Amino acid sequence: MATASFGNAHFKKPVTLLYACILICVAASLLTSACGANAVPPPPPTTQTQTCASGYKMPTEFRGVWVATTSNLDWPAKPNLPIETQKQGFLAILDQLQKMHMNAIVVQIKPGADAFYPSHYWPWSQYLTGTQGRDPGYDPLAFMLTETHKRHIEFHAWLNPYRVSTQDHLDRLAANNPARLHPDWVVSYGGQLYFDPGIPDARNFLVSSISEVVHNYNIDAIHFDDYFYPYPTKEDFPDNASYQKYGGAQFAQKADWRRDNVDQLIRDVSQVIKQSKPNVQFGVSPFGVWRNKSVDPTGSDTRAGPTDYDFLYADIRTWIRRGWLDYVAPQIYWNIGFAAAAYDKLVPWWAKEVAGTNVRLYIGQAVYKIGTDPLWSNPEEMPNQLKLNRQFNAVRGSIFFSMKDLSANRLGFTDRLIKDIYKCSAQAK
């Protein structure tokens, strides 16, 4: 997710770099098996019994938290911990969520071309054991699902579809990693490895791997964040060969072909989920700006550097209008009044986008910026954002990035959630 002002907030750049990026942008713009396919679903979140007072009617408000596993950002605390230590760490997260009256957790179960569950497609994640492909000795996803559902909290399985690795050496991956088995699917860009979205065989492989998760586990949702085509560097993404082979004859502009590639992935993932388990949701958390008004009059009144449509080739509007998503959670990671991309301008823009559709709107909230970014030194900034959200009927809730930042209680925000903003329970949907 894009932590820089106009970069990816789940990208985890240092705070000093984040602030520098902001200034630059402003200047430039001014179960084990019990969780299997045949498992009995857990009681829905509506069975929560906590009430704020006698006669309290529980509202519907999605309250979620991202738990990132890349680089052990949120969980596990570090690689190769004993099984029981890993489990206790996750249970501590759930305890905190209950205390905050949260009703959903979004866990990164596939940070790259690796997995936090036994898979026919991906090797075990290095963030579990320190070595990619090494069996951790238990099924973390089954464990997490069982414990999460015991508390009547929704579990959204967060996957990064195209990213292979945060380093760019294939030989450092497990021998059975599909990137090593199919090096022709892989490109190196910006010091990282990615599957080329333009190769049909790679896309079909990704869709099948997601189908495996939906079929084998009683998850509540499949969740993508903002990683589609990667955030641009000074060089163009190296896909000329695949463009000439698969798209050149049909698409005069490479950008249109790239968007079509991502459209096909989203469409196919949506279809495979609904064909397997119609009750499983599909949600995407894109970068907070679809297009700027300066290049498209229907875009938002913003001056963002990268945008979903033009730089990440993610046409969120099309996905919403075609009903491929159950929810969209744009990462609106800027403060109210921010010159280049104001929170108070983007929330109503996204609310208008989902109007008249069945797609629910949640807002991605930058809790990681509270008290760490000079523009977020006001302890009322995040509470004011949540108050603004509640002024729009289309905004159905929030997802906070990320768990460690929420636990830090910077400027007393988490206390505010517990004692005031989220004082009473709510059902997710």
C-alpha positions in Angstrom: 0.0 0.0 0.0 1.2 3.5 -0.8 3.1 5.1 2.0 4.6 7.8 0.1 2.5 10.8 -0.8 1.8 9.5 -4.3 3.5 6.1 -3.9 2.2 2.8 -2.5 1.1 3.0 1.2 1.7 -0.7 1.8 5.2 -0.1 0.3 6.6 0.9 3.7 9.0 3.6 2.8 10.8 5.4 5.8 8.8 8.3 7.2 11.4 10.8 6.2 11.2 9.7 2.6 7.4 9.9 2.8 7.5 13.5 3.9 10.0 14.3 1.2 7.8 12.7 -1.4 4.8 14.8 -0.1 6.8 18.0 -0.4 8.0 17.1 -3.9 4.5 16.3 -5.1 3.0 19.5 -3.6 5.7 21.5 -5.1 5.3 19.9 -8.5 1.6 20.3 -8.4 1.2 22.8 -5.8 -8.7 -25.6 10.8 -6.8 -27.4 10.0 -9.4 -29.2 7.8 -12.2 -27.5 9.7 -11.7 -24.5 7.4 -12.0 -26.6 4.3 -14.6 -26.4 1.5 -17.0 -28.6 3.4 -16.8 -26.8 6.7 -19.9 -25.4 8.4 -19.7 -21.6 8.1 -19.1 -19.8 11.4 -21.9 -17.7 12.9 -22.1 -14.4 11.0 -20.8 -11.2 12.5 -24.4 -10.2 13.2 -24.4 -12.7 16.1 -22.1 -10.4 18.2 -23.6 -10.0 21.6 -21.7 -6.9 22.8 -24.0 -3.9 23.2 -23.3 -0.4 24.2 -26.4 0.0 26.4 -29.7 -1.7 27.0 -31.7 -1.5 23.8 -28.7 -0.6 21.7 -29.3 -1.5 18.0 -26.1 -2.6 16.4 -25.4 -0.6 13.2 -23.7 -1.8 10.1 -20.3 -0.3 9.7 -17.2 -2.2 8.3 -14.3 -1.8 10.7 -11.2 -3.5 9.3 -7.4 -3.6 9.9 -4.7 -4.6 7.5 -2.2 -7.1 8.9 0.9 -7.1 6.6 3.2 -10.1 6.6 5.7 -8.7 4.0 9.0 -8.2 5.8 7.2 -9.2 9.0 5.7 -5.8 9.2 2.7 -6.8 11.5 2.9 -10.6 11.9 4.7 -12.8 12.7 7.0 -10.5 14.7 10.0 -12.1 12.9 10.8 -15.3 10.9 11.4 -18.7 12.4 9.6 -18.1 15.7 8.3 -21.2 17.5 4.8 -22.2 16.4 3.2 -21.4 19.7 4.9 -17.9 19.7 3.5 -17.2 16.2 0.0 -18.3 17.3 0.1 -16.2 20.5 1.2 -13.2 18.4 -1.9 -13.5 16.2 -4.2 -14.1 19.2 -2.9 -10.9 20.7 -3.9 -9.1 17.5 -7.4 -10.5 17.7 -7.6 -9.5 21.4 -6.8 -5.9 20.4 -9.3 -6.0 17.6 -12.1 -7.1 19.9 -11.1 -4.4 22.4 -11.4 -1.8 19.6 -14.8 -3.3 18.4 -13.4 -4.1 15.0 -15.3 -6.6 12.9 -12.8 -7.5 10.1 -9.2 -8.4 9.6 -7.4 -8.3 6.3 -4.4 -10.6 6.5 -1.7 -10.8 3.8 -1.6 -14.5 3.1 0.3 -14.2 -0.1 2.8 -11.4 0.1 4.5 -12.4 -3.2 5.0 -15.7 -5.0 4.8 -17.4 -1.6 2.0 -18.5 0.8 0.9 -18.7 4.4 -0.9 -21.9 3.7 -0.1 -25.3 2.1 -0.4 -24.8 -1.7 0.0 -26.6 -4.9 0.9 -23.3 -6.6 3.2 -21.5 -4.2 6.1 -22.4 -1.8 5.8 -21.6 1.9 6.6 -18.0 2.7 10.1 -17.0 4.0 8.4 -14.7 6.5 7.2 -17.7 8.4 10.5 -19.7 8.7 13.2 -17.5 7.3 13.6 -19.8 4.3 11.2 -19.9 1.4 9.7 -23.3 0.9 10.3 -24.6 4.4 7.3 -26.0 6.1 6.4 -24.1 9.3 4.9 -27.3 10.8 1.3 -26.1 10.8 -1.3 -24.4 8.6 -1.2 -20.7 9.6 -4.3 -19.8 7.5 -6.4 -22.5 9.0 -5.4 -21.5 12.5 -6.1 -17.8 11.8 -9.5 -18.5 10.3 -10.6 -20.7 13.2 -9.5 -18.1 15.8 -10.9 -15.2 13.9 -14.3 -16.7 13.3 -14.5 -17.8 17.0 -14.7 -14.1 17.7 -17.3 -13.5 14.9 -14.7 -11.3 13.0 -14.6 -11.5 9.2 -11.4 -12.8 7.7 -10.4 -11.2 4.3 -7.5 -13.0 2.6 -5.2 -10.4 1.1 -3.1 -11.5 -1.9 -0.6 -9.7 -4.1 -1.3 -11.1 -7.5 1.7 -9.9 -9.7 4.5 -9.4 -7.2 7.0 -12.2 -7.1 9.6 -10.9 -4.7 10.9 -7.7 -3.2 14.4 -8.6 -4.5 15.3 -9.2 -8.1 17.3 -12.5 -8.1 15.4 -15.6 -9.3 18.0 -17.9 -7.9 17.2 -16.7 -4.3 13.7 -18.1 -4.6 12.7 -21.7 -3.7 13.4 -24.3 -6.4 9.7 -25.0 -6.8 8.7 -21.3 -7.0 6.7 -20.8 -10.2 8.8 -17.8 -11.1 11.8 -20.1 -11.3 9.8 -22.8 -13.1 8.5 -20.2 -15.6 11.1 -17.5 -15.9 9.6 -16.4 -19.2 6.6 -15.1 -17.1 8.8 -12.8 -15.0 10.3 -9.4 -15.4 12.7 -7.4 -13.2 11.6 -3.8 -12.5 12.7 -1.3 -9.9 14.8 -3.9 -8.0 11.9 -6.3 -7.7 10.4 -9.3 -9.6 6.9 -9.3 -11.1 4.8 -11.6 -13.2 4.2 -9.9 -16.5 0.4 -9.2 -16.5 0.4 -9.4 -20.3 1.1 -13.1 -20.4 -2.1 -15.2 -20.5 -0.6 -18.3 -19.0 0.7 -16.3 -16.1 -2.8 -14.8 -15.5 -4.5 -18.2 -15.7 -2.0 -19.6 -13.2 -2.8 -16.7 -10.8 -6.5 -17.2 -11.1 -6.2 -20.9 -10.5 -4.1 -20.3 -7.4 -6.8 -17.9 -6.0 -9.5 -20.5 -6.7 -7.4 -22.9 -4.5 -7.8 -20.6 -1.5 -11.5 -20.0 -2.1 -12.2 -23.8 -2.4 -10.0 -25.0 0.5 -10.7 -22.3 3.1 -13.8 -20.8 4.7 -12.6 -17.2 4.1 -15.0 -14.2 4.0 -13.3 -12.4 1.1 -10.4 -12.3 -1.4 -8.7 -8.9 -1.1 -6.2 -7.1 -3.5 -4.5 -3.9 -2.6 -3.0 -1.4 -5.0 -0.3 -3.5 -6.6 -1.2 -4.0 -10.2 1.3 -2.8 -12.7 4.0 -1.5 -10.4 4.4 2.2 -9.4 6.5 3.7 -12.2 10.2 4.4 -12.0 12.3 6.4 -14.5 12.1 3.4 -16.9 9.1 1.9 -18.6 7.9 -1.5 -17.5 9.7 -4.0 -19.7 6.8 -5.7 -21.5 7.5 -4.9 -25.2 7.9 -8.6 -26.1 4.6 -9.6 -24.5 2.9 -6.6 -26.0 4.0 -7.5 -29.5 3.1 -11.2 -29.0 -0.3 -10.8 -27.3 -1.6 -7.3 -27.8 0.0 -5.4 -30.6 -2.4 -6.5 -33.3 -5.5 -5.6 -31.2 -4.4 -2.5 -29.2 -2.7 0.4 -30.9 -1.8 1.9 -27.5 0.1 -0.2 -25.0 -1.6 1.5 -22.1 -5.0 0.3 -23.3 -3.6 -3.2 -23.6 -2.2 -3.1 -20.1 -5.5 -2.0 -18.7 -7.3 -4.8 -20.5 -4.8 -7.3 -19.0 -5.7 -6.2 -15.5 -9.4 -6.0 -16.4 -9.2 -9.7 -17.4 -7.6 -10.7 -14.2 -10.2 -8.9 -12.1 -13.1 -10.3 -14.2 -11.7 -13.8 -14.0 -11.0 -13.7 -10.3 -14.5 -12.4 -9.7 -16.0 -15.2 -11.8 -14.0 -18.0 -10.2 -15.0 -16.8 -6.7 -18.7 -16.6 -7.4 -18.8 -19.9 -9.3 -17.1 -21.6 -6.3 -18.6 -19.8 -3.3 -21.1 -17.0 -4.1 -21.0 -15.8 -0.5 -17.3 -15.0 -0.6 -16.6 -11.3 -1.3 -14.1 -9.8 -3.7 -12.6 -6.5 -2.7 -9.9 -4.2 -4.0 -8.1 -1.4 -2.2 -6.7 0.8 -5.0 -4.6 3.9 -4.9 -6.8 6.8 -3.8 -6.9 8.7 -7.1 -8.5 7.1 -10.2 -7.7 10.0 -12.5 -7.1 13.7 -12.1 -9.7 16.2 -13.4 -6.9 17.8 -15.5 -6.8 14.8 -17.8 -10.4 13.6 -17.5 -13.3 15.9 -16.5 -14.9 13.1 -14.7 -11.9 12.5 -12.5 -11.3 13.9 -9.0 -10.2 17.5 -8.3 -6.7 16.4 -7.5 -3.2 16.8 -8.8 -1.7 13.4 -7.9 1.4 12.1 -9.5 0.6 8.5 -10.2 -3.0 7.5 -10.7 -4.8 4.2 -11.0 -5.9 4.5 -14.6 -2.9 6.2 -16.2 0.0 4.7 -14.2 -1.0 1.5 -12.5 -3.4 0.5 -15.4 -6.1 -0.3 -12.9 -9.5 1.0 -14.3 -11.4 0.8 -11.0 -14.4 2.6 -12.5 -14.9 -0.2 -15.0 -14.7 -2.9 -12.3 -17.3 -1.1 -10.2 -19.7 -0.5 -13.1 -19.4 -4.1 -14.4 -20.1 -5.5 -10.9 -16.9 -7.4 -10.6 -16.3 -6.2 -7.1 -18.3 -6.5 -3.9 -16.4 -3.6 -2.3 -13.8 -1.0 -3.1 -11.6 0.5 -0.4 -9.5 3.4 -1.9 -6.4 4.3 0.0 -7.2 8.0 0.7 -3.9 8.5 2.6 -3.8 12.3 2.7 -5.1 14.8 5.2 -8.1 17.0 5.0 -7.2 20.0 2.9 -4.0 18.5 1.4 -3.3 20.7 -1.7 -2.7 18.0 -4.2 -5.2 15.3 -3.1 -7.5 16.4 -0.3 -9.2 13.8 1.7 -12.4 15.9 1.8 -12.5 16.0 -2.0 -11.8 12.4 -2.6 -14.3 10.8 -0.2 -17.3 12.4 -2.0 -15.8 11.6 -5.4 -15.6 7.9 -4.5 -19.1 8.0 -3.0 -20.4 9.2 -6.3 -18.6 6.4 -8.1 -20.4 3.7 -6.3 -23.8 5.4 -6.3 -26.4 3.2 -8.0 -24.3 0.1 -7.8 -24.1 -2.9 -5.5 -20.4 -2.2 -4.7 -19.8 -1.2 -1.1 -17.4 1.7 -0.3 -14.9 1.5 2.5 -12.1 4.0 3.0 -8.5 3.0 3.5 -7.3 5.1 6.4 -3.6 6.2 6.9 -3.3 5.5 10.6 0.5 5.0 10.0 0.8 8.7 9.4 -0.6 9.8 12.7 2.1 11.6 14.7 4.8 10.5 12.3 4.1 13.0 9.4 4.3 16.7 10.0 1.0 17.1 8.2 -0.6 14.7 10.7 0.4 16.3 14.0 -3.2 17.3 14.8 -4.8 14.6 17.0 -8.1 15.5 15.5 -7.1 14.7 11.9 -8.1 11.0 11.9 -11.2 11.4 14.1 -12.3 14.2 11.7 -11.8 11.9 8.7 -14.0 9.3 10.3 -16.7 11.9 11.1 -16.6 13.0 7.5 -17.0 9.4 6.3 -20.2 9.1 8.3 -21.7 12.1 6.5 -22.0 10.0 3.3 -24.4 7.1 3.2 -22.3 5.5 0.5 -19.3 5.1 2.9 -19.9 1.9 4.7 -16.8 1.8 6.8 -13.0 1.9 7.0 -9.9 -0.2 6.8 -6.8 1.0 8.8 -3.2 0.5 7.7 -1.7 -1.1 9.6 -2.1 -3.2 12.8 1.2 -2.1 14.3 0.4 1.5 13.8 -3.0 1.1 15.3 -1.5 -0.6 18.3 1.0 2.3 18.8 -1.9 4.6 19.9 -0.1 7.6 18.5 -1.7 10.9 19.6 -4.1 8.8 21.6 -6.1 7.8 18.5 -6.7 4.2 19.5 -8.0 5.3 22.8 -10.4 7.6 21.0 -11.6 4.6 19.0 -12.2 2.5 22.1 -13.8 5.2 24.2 -15.7 7.2 21.7 -15.7 6.6 17.9 -16.0 2.8 18.1 -17.4 2.6 21.6 -20.2 0.3 20.6 -20.1 -2.8 18.4 -21.1 -2.9 14.8 -21.7 -5.6 12.2 -19.6 -5.7 9.1 -22.4 -6.0 6.6 
